[in-house]
Amino acid sequence: MENFIFETEVYSWFFLFEGGELFTWGNNSHGQLGSGSQITFLKMPQLVKDLQGIPVAQIAAGGAHCLVLSLSGAVYSWGKNSFGQLGLGHTKGIFDACEQNTEVEVGMQVVCW
């Protein structure tokens, strides 16, 4: 895996290092950075601490939410959840990475709209 960076349409940035560490910065108005902070804009990249030590295989981000697939197949989500898009069984927004009660096979993909 190579280093990977991308930006969402609402000025949130995600940087996935080759070793699987995820850093985020930018707009955090709905917790979409997974930093655990309720600060609405993070100026400097911050490690998603809830995923520290968990190698990330893939990340997908919508306008205000995010899904992560770990190398082991665990799925994590956070951010705005008005329509249950985080897959957690409720509609409460989450500012911290929350492991879903599901696993997917490595090689599958997670997608956000």
Secondary structure, DSSP 8 states (H G I E B T S, - for coil): ---EEEE-TTSEEEEE-TTS-EEEEEE-TTSTT-BS---SEEEEEEE-GGGTTS-EEEEEE-SSEEEEEETTSEEEEEE--TTSTTSSSS---EEEEEEEEEE--TT------
